[in-house]
């Protein structure tokens, strides 16, 4: 079949898309009798726990939504044997009643309820307003409750009175559902229509809003990534509620989610079934439902609902994406890819698990907003925070060899050693389901060798293997570390990445961390690890993107900050490097290290012969005076070396007698640190070389 130009569906033999129902060649959706006006922005909904403002269309009189000519409404028509039916000619309304041209099975898609008809002696039908997977949806007035508007939707088996009675009885449990993101069901009723056929109907609250399907149809105003995430956030809250009660939704798609000024609501509850139900008719929509093979082998499951959420978000996101959100849009795509993976095992196991990763991606997307305030600390449910500083030596004062061995020169901003990175990256939290999780949690701080000795008496488990791997890695016993790993899963892949990094196999390490990124798109640790690999590989643009997205989200991630600083230093951008260091909050573990690094960046030469200016040196001098160094002592080795570097820069920038006298005193202070007479002599000679001349 030919691909549809409007969506990702296919054109059938009758010339219509089997997914969106539009004719071949359609590039924009035509005006629909039930469409609301484009979003005006006059109303907004605070979604995702108030993180995102989602535009809501202006309201309209519910009676104006009634469809006067059902034949002009496009929806996917199939006969009872599954064949597609499309009877149109020369722009005329579609035939709603007849016989399937493929198998001659009779079909009838006409609305079963007429305007004015009274259902269950209570609900007066106004008219049809939409068509869903189970048939027409009608607007009605509740004559027992002040003529309030309600929506009526047919059940699955309208032409079998026995099945209708059983279904109404069995689905009474849906009335007890009480969640702000799920349409409220008031009643289940039966009704004999004008044809004498008994049908079952769900009576639901009428929602004044716009469906995500209508948002999708408005191609001039595609949702922003943060709006797509907000939609997913609210949908997953509803599904998590259903799944927690042993229920499956089964028919998630954009048309089944309504945005109102008060809430985003999942509608079309008629297809909800118990998670152990293997006999009820299956409700679903092509393009959003899992494969027939999966349904045969596994039935409908929580993960089939997750798949439909992924497909729904994929439709809403569309192609492309604004560059202003950097790596965050890639994180959103990876979230969608995992949710809608064809492999059942690769999908999120629950709505709660996907929601946790979606929150992280949303924080990433929001971090690119001008009004965003980064978190001082952002906890993770799967990674322990790392205490190691991976700054590439930027926060350490120059060694004495800079002066005794003439090892000065520009500050290069080189990455830290790969082995240090491998040992300093965040550690995955132990899997709570591991049989040894409790025992491992009880082990206190000990040396790597001591830990291995303790674990020698413990029965092997995946987490024991990971703990042994990290102990061997710390001891630089890489072969033994690798032999400790077994099985699969993202935790094992993460440790394979650490080992590849320690062996300086940067491409392999990057591949491992990239797979973890795909499994955990909302976590910062995989992005940080990828960025280090990219920096070591020389792909500085990709490294900057990774460090940047982590730093924007969480100001406790000082290793990401130092990654950005190194790249700014290499580019000779002094002010940008210092700007990043200024952003390290006082509560951050490595705040003092960032201030030391700022002194160095302000006072030392950068690549390309970039020398500090007078303002830079003035600020470096003030900052150095405020630092607590050498255990709080007013003088010491670290302060003396930093002071000497600043005074050298000042002497180069604006030499005068006072600057030379200060530099002479610094060199003599450094001479006191020398451990050999040769080094002491060189430093004393340096001091004499800058002594100002005086006339006697």
Secondary structure by P-SEA (a helix, b strand, c coil): ccccccccbbbccccccccccccccccccccccccccccccccccccccccbbbbbcccccccccccccccccccccccccbbbbbbbccccccccccccccccccccccccccccccccccbbbccccccccccbbbbbbcccccccbbbbbbccccccaaaaaaaaaaacccccccccccccccccccccccccbbbbbbbbbbbccccaaaaaacccccccaaaaaaaaaaaaaaaaaaaaacccccccccccccccccccccccccccccccccccbbbbbccccccaaaaaaccccaaaaaaaaaaaaaaaacccccccccaaaaaaaaaaaaaaccccccccccaaaaaaaaaaaaaaaacccccbbbbcbbbbcccccccccccccccccccccccccccccccccccccaaaaaaccccccccccccaaaaaaacccccaaaaaaaaccccccaaaaaaaaaaaaaacaaaaaaaacccccaaaaaaaaaaaaaacaaaaaaaaaaaaaaaccccaaaaaaaaaaaaaacaaaaaaaaaaaaaaccccaaaaaaaaaaaaaaaccaaaaaaaaaaccccccaaaaaaaaaaaaacccccccccccaaaaaaaaaaaaaccccccccccaaaaaaaaaaaaaaaaccccaaaaaaaaaaaaaaaaacccaaaaaaaaaaaaaacccccc
